[in-house]
Amino acid sequence: MKNRAFTLAEVLITLGIIGVVAALVMPALMANYKKQMTVTRLKETYSMLTQAVKMSEVNNGEIKDWNFSACKTGEKCFEQYLMPYLKVVKKESMSTLRNRAKFLQISGADESGLMLMRPANGIAYTLANGAVLFTSNAAVSSGFSIATDIDGIKPVNQFGKDMFYYVLNVKYGLVPLGYMDSSTEESYGDYDRTKIIKGVNSYKYACNKQSRGMWCTALIMIDGWQIKDDYPW
């Protein structure tokens, strides 16, 4: 029997089919990979922060007894209660970062409304693993906000994609910003998935493509550390 070899035309057709299949499949594979990496890095940063809180409680007592009014600002409270338990390698102001980077809402609009994102108020702390934590020099009383860029400062940084939002609060500890059944959007505690996605009132913190995206951290966490199909990726 003669061994039948493939003709050049058959090889080219096969390669063409493989190329078409790859072109159809690769974008989905890359998107899934990016989502998995986002969740992994988000969990790592959250774990790092929760460990810092626990270590701080050993030396400073329970969070409910921390005196945020005495340290006066988010910046000073962060440096007093959390920074000693984190590997911070650099501190910068948002006014400096704004010269080389954009910070966007999940909608794609510029995010400068949050106190910790304003050039005059925001403070950024780069950690040894490359993640960046943000707080502000604004006055505090019962806690302060912490945003995190899980993969470091880039030309474009976006809430819900690589930036995520927490609060450190005397009542609830370290939690993602979310919605509790009360009159204000900035309440903490119990999370309602429908409200997190659709939003309420006027702050537009919801996790959808028309909003700012500060609640996306809560959505990923209550979904069991997953980015589900209705997430505004």
N, C-alpha and C positions, 0 to 999 in steps of 0.2 A: 504493500500500500504506500502511496505517496503521501507525505506530510503536507497538508495544505497550509500555506502561509497566508496571513492577512495581507490584503492589498493596501496600498497607500490610501486609497479612497475610504476603505473600511476603517482604517486607523484614524483618519481625520474625522470621520463621522462619529466614531466612538468618543474621541476627545472633545468634539463639539457638544455631544450630549452631556458628557461629564461637566463641561464648562457651564452649560445652561443650568443643570441641576445645582451646581455649586453657587451660581449667581442667585438662584432662588432661595437656597437654604442658608447661605452664609450670613446675610443680614439678620435673620432670626437667631442664629446661633450666637452672633456677636452681641445682639441685644440681650439675650438671656445671660451671656457671660458677664456683661456690664451690670446687669441687675444683681447677679449673684455676688459679684465683687462689691457692689454698693452695700448689700446687706451684711456681708462679712466685715467690711470696714466699719460700718455703722455699729455693729455689735461689739467690735473691738474697742472703739472709742467710748461707747456707753459703759462697757465693762471697766475700762480704765478710770472713767469718772466715778462710777459707783465704788470702786476700790479706794479711790482717793477720799471719798466721803466717809467710808467705813474707817479708814486709818485716821482721818481727822477726828472722828467721833471718839476714838480712843483717847486722844489728847485734849479734846475740847468739849467733851460731853455730847449728848444727843443733839441732833439738829434743832429740835424744838426749843432748846435752850441757847442756841447761838444768838449772839447779840449783833444783828445786822445793823442796827441803828448806830452802834458804837463805831463800826468800821466805815459807816457813812455812805460809801459808794460801791457799786458792783465791782469795780476795779480793785479797791482796797479789800473788800470782803473775799474776793477770789484769791487774792494774794495772801490773805491771812489764813483762810480755812482750807483751800484746795491746792494752791501752788506748791507748798512744801512737799506734797505727796505725788506730784507729777514731774516728769522730766521736761521742763521748759528750757528751750535753747535760745529763744529769741522773743523779744517783746517789741511790738510796733504799734503805731497809731493808725487808725483808719484813714486819716488825712494822707499819710505816707502811702498806704496800700492803694488808695483810690487813684494814685498817679500811674499805676501799672496794672490795675485789675478792675474788672467790672463785677458787680454783685447783683444778681437778678432774682426776681420772683420766679415761681414756677411758670407763670404766665409768659415770661420773657421780658417783662417790664423791669426797669431799674428799681432796685430796692434800696431806698435811702430813708424810708419812714421810720424803721426801727431805730431806737436809740443806739443800739450797739453797732448799727451799720452806718451811722452818721459820721462824716469826717471829723466833726468837732467832739464827738463823744466816744466813738468805738475804740476798743483796745484789742489787739490780736496777740495771742501767745502761741508760738510754734513749738510743738512737742518733738521729742527725739525721733518719733516714728513718722514724722512728716505731717501729721494732722495739725490743724490749727483751731484754737478755741478763741471765741470772741465774747467779750462782755463790754460794759460801758462805765464811764466815770459819773453816771447819773446817780442821784441819791437813792437809797433803798431803805426799807424798813423791815419787811418780813421775808425777804429773799431777793434773788436777782436772776437775770436771764443769762443763758449760756448758749451760744450758737457754735456749731462745729463744722469745719470744712474737712471732711474725712480723708481727702487725698491732696491737701495742700493748696496754696494759692496759685492759681493759673490765670491766664488772661481773662477767662470768663468763669464765674463761680455761681451756681444756681441752687436756690432752695428746692428741696425735694429731689434733687439729682445728686449733688455732692455736699450740699449744706443742709444741716438739720438743727432743730431748735429744742432746747430744754429750759426748764426753770428749776432752781434750787429754792425750795420753799420750806418754811419752818413746820408747816402742817403735813405736807406730803413727801418731803425729801426731794430727791432728784427725779423729775418726771418730764416726759415730753409735753409741750404745750397742747392742750386739748380743750374739750368743752364739758362742763358740768351743768346740770340743770339749774341755772341761776340767771341773773339778769345781765351778766357780763361775759363777753367772749374769752376773757383772759383767766377764767376760773380753772382750777386744777382738780384732778381727782378721777371721777368716773367718765369714761369715754363712750360716746354714742357714735357708731361707725357712720350712720347716715348723715349726722350733723357734721362730722369731720370732713366728709366728701362734699356735701352740698353747701355747708356754711350757714351761718345765721348772722343777723344784724349787719354791721357795716365795716368791720375791720378787714374782712376778706382774707382771713388766715387759712381758709379751707384748703384741702388738698384736691384741687381740680385745676384745669388748664386756664381758667379765667381768674384765678385767685393768686395769693401771695405764697402759699405753700408751707406756712409755719406749722401746720397740723400734720404734715406728711410723716413726721417721725412717729407720731402716735398711731397713724394708720398702719405703718409697717409693723409696729410692735404688737398692736392688737390683732393683726392678721397672722400672728405666730412667726414673726420675723420673715415675712414673705412680701414680695412685690407682686400683687395679684393682677389679673387682667384688666381690672377697672382702675388701676393706679395710673395717674397722668404722666406716663413716662415720655 
